């Protein structure tokens, strides 16, 4: 069976929050590589992406620096913490 080419993704609408996972994938690096860049365990990134942990201001700043976005973009891209 032939594999159909994937459809190009639409760019996000201005002002619409982008998921942290999408921001990481825009850098073309793995979540593990991203974790190493901000000096955390890869499982920490998994917990943040799942909404089980909320990064401290210091770590959110590190994420913003590595992702080359402002802190507000990182904050709005985080999933809401699950209770």
Rosetta blueprint (number, residue, H / E / L):
1 X L
2 X L
3 X L
4 X L
5 X L
6 X L
7 X L
8 X L
9 X L
10 X L
11 X L
12 X L
13 X L
14 X L
15 X L
16 X L
17 X L
18 X L
19 X L
20 X H
21 X H
22 X H
23 X H
24 X H
25 X H
26 X H
27 X L
28 X L
29 X L
30 X L
31 X H
32 X H
33 X H
34 X H
35 X H
36 X H
37 X H
38 X L
39 X L
40 X L
41 X L
42 X H
43 X H
44 X H
45 X H
46 X H
47 X H
48 X H
49 X H
50 X L
51 X L
52 X L
53 X L
54 X L
55 X L
56 X L
57 X H
58 X H
59 X H
60 X H
61 X H
62 X H
63 X H
64 X H
65 X H
66 X H
67 X H
68 X L
69 X L
70 X L
71 X H
72 X H
73 X H
74 X H
75 X H
76 X H
77 X H
78 X L
79 X L
80 X L
81 X L
82 X L
83 X L
